[in-house]
Amino acid sequence: MGIKKPKQAAGGAPEWVLTYGDMMSLLLCFFILLAALSELKKDDSYKEIVDQIQKAFGMEGIGGGPSPSKDDPQHSSLLKILQTVATQQQKNKPLKASTTDPGQEGREQEVTVVRKGQSYIVGGRIVFLERSTELSAQARQDLTKVAQLIRGYNNIVEIRGHTSSMEGAQGGTLADLDLLSFERARAVRDFMTSTAIGIPAERLRLVACADREPLVKRVYDQAGQTPNRRVEIMVDQALVDEFRQLDSE
């Protein structure tokens, strides 16, 4: 009786590798599609893509017919994600007034959120002498260091001018303190936009806070009030380009 020879394994990769490769390709396409959709900013372009995807799945567009039910076997999780994002974009649109009385801006006044993200102070505080708007030599050195930190970016920079309450006690008024705090902020702006520093003026915003945000309170001598006579430079997470888009819309 002869010995049976063992069967040789078939050549090539196992059949499950093909199924696995197809699944990986589909997943890759899925994530590429999500990444592409995340960059869309215009609602019209977004809805057009959603409609095309729904047609590919044999469904009608978002605005062209009833949405598929949850029990529909053709209901895709991808479409659920896209519809959720579309709903969120509708929520983020500017609000319109419901009143029928026309106002100065017309019947459909819009409320737009222009303050985005968080702000944080860069560098130390720029301190001024009493009732002065002149930058000291130390202030110029500090501002030069701040400029090195924010140069090359496109974030909004807010320059907030402050005064002490005692500066207004010397024959001044609240309006004088507003003007004094504004002039201090403008002095910093002028230095930052000078040829030697070169920060673009479109990035800078001036805010006059007067004596309404004191760092030290219940101090009644000029030396103790020094921290209040200041300018703060705050960098916002919002970009200049975002405000340009608001203007274009």
Summary of the structure (lengths in Angstrom):
residues: 249
radius of gyration: 30.8
end to end distance: 90.6
largest distance: 124.0
contacts: 586
relative contact order: 0.11
helix: 43%
strand: 13%
